[in-house]
């Protein structure tokens, strides 16, 4: 769970909370800030990240599993 430099996003910070417009955040340390703000108080909170949807599985037929 190493965060990359581009993952610094106040939406994933322990102190940040996303507003309804999804462009700004409320920070416990700095107040109203932009979501892409990079500050020294950033602490990554993995439970705030929304996981990407699972990959779709292709449909297979019985012929795909037969040995000819």
C-alpha positions as CSV (number, residue, x, y, z in Angstrom):
1,X,0.0,0.0,0.0
2,X,2.6,2.5,-1.0
3,X,1.1,5.7,-2.2
4,X,2.3,7.3,-5.4
5,X,3.1,11.0,-5.6
6,X,0.0,11.6,-7.8
7,X,-2.2,9.9,-5.1
8,X,-1.9,12.9,-2.8
9,X,-5.5,13.9,-2.7
10,X,-7.3,15.5,0.2
11,X,-10.2,13.1,-0.3
12,X,-7.9,10.3,0.9
13,X,-6.4,12.2,3.8
14,X,-7.2,11.5,7.4
15,X,-8.1,15.1,8.0
16,X,-10.0,15.8,4.7
17,X,-13.7,15.5,4.0
18,X,-15.2,15.8,0.5
19,X,-18.0,18.3,-0.1
20,X,-21.0,17.7,-2.3
21,X,-19.5,19.6,-5.2
22,X,-16.6,17.0,-5.2
23,X,-14.0,19.7,-6.1
24,X,-13.4,21.0,-2.6
25,X,-12.7,19.5,0.8
26,X,-13.0,20.6,4.3
27,X,-9.7,20.0,6.2
28,X,-9.4,19.8,10.0
29,X,-6.1,21.7,9.7
30,X,-6.7,24.3,6.9
31,X,-10.4,24.6,6.5
32,X,-11.8,24.9,2.9
33,X,-9.2,23.8,0.4
34,X,-9.1,22.3,-3.1
35,X,-9.2,18.5,-3.4
36,X,-5.8,18.3,-5.2
37,X,-4.0,20.3,-2.5
38,X,-0.6,18.9,-1.4
39,X,0.3,19.7,2.2
40,X,2.8,18.4,4.7
41,X,0.0,17.2,7.1
42,X,-1.3,14.5,4.6
43,X,-1.8,11.1,6.2
44,X,-3.2,8.5,3.8
45,X,-6.4,6.8,5.0
46,X,-7.0,3.7,2.8
47,X,-10.6,3.3,4.0
48,X,-11.6,6.5,2.2
49,X,-10.6,5.2,-1.2
50,X,-13.4,3.8,-3.4
51,X,-12.2,0.6,-5.1
52,X,-12.4,0.3,-8.8
53,X,-15.1,-2.1,-10.1
54,X,-14.1,-5.7,-10.7
55,X,-13.1,-6.8,-14.2
56,X,-15.8,-8.4,-16.3
57,X,-15.7,-12.1,-16.9
58,X,-16.1,-13.3,-20.5
59,X,-18.9,-15.8,-21.3
60,X,-17.5,-19.2,-22.0
61,X,-19.2,-22.1,-23.7
62,X,-18.8,-25.8,-23.1
63,X,-16.8,-26.1,-26.3
64,X,-14.1,-23.9,-24.8
65,X,-13.4,-26.6,-22.2
66,X,-13.5,-29.7,-24.4
67,X,-10.3,-31.4,-25.5
68,X,-10.4,-32.3,-29.1
